[in-house]
Structure formats: C-alpha cells, structure tokens
Amino acid sequence: KLGRPSRCLAAAAPGWTMSFVDPSANGHDKAAHVRAARARGARTVYAGDGISDFAAALEADVRFAKAGRALEAYCRARGVACVSFSSFREVREALFPSEPSS
C-alpha cells in the first residue's frame, strides 16, 4: 500500500516522478480552483463527467455535465442545476450563442 508523502511520489521506474498540483487526497483539488476564481470575482463555469468533478461542479456558478455520466446523475439526484452535453461544441454554443460554429 502506497501512501502519498507530501506533494511528490517517486515511482518504481528510475527517472520518473509523480507530482501533484495540490496537497489534497486527489492530487488536484478542482473545487479549490473554482472557489479561488469565484473569490476573485469571476463567473465560474464547470464542465465535467465523473466522480472527481462532484465537488468542483457544486462550487461553480454554471455546470455542464456529460450526458449519461456520473456527474449528471449526481446533480439531478440532488436538485442541482446543470446543463447536459454530449460534446464541447454544445458547451461552447451554450456559453457563446452568437459565435459561428466551425
């Protein structure tokens, strides 16, 4: 069983090092980044699909959840507003409706 010492873990293969963005259990605290943006006064939009996106999505002003995936079910089960999407093109069109599609 490997524990995670501080922010860096030496892998078994020589020359490889795993670095983590944040000192959280997941290695990247997405929710903290969304909170920081909101604290700076930014309008936050989060797009995700899975379990690792739950906390960050709850922090965002607007949420996009990949259709049929865990984040969509999580939001719906909790009555949290989200927009389902199948492609990032749909996200772009929802956020910027006046821009022409490519």
Long-range contacts (C-beta under 8 A, 24 or more apart in sequence): 26-52, 30-55, 30-56, 31-55, 31-56, 31-58, 31-59, 34-59, 34-60, 35-59, 45-95, 47-85, 47-88, 47-91, 57-82, 64-91, 64-94
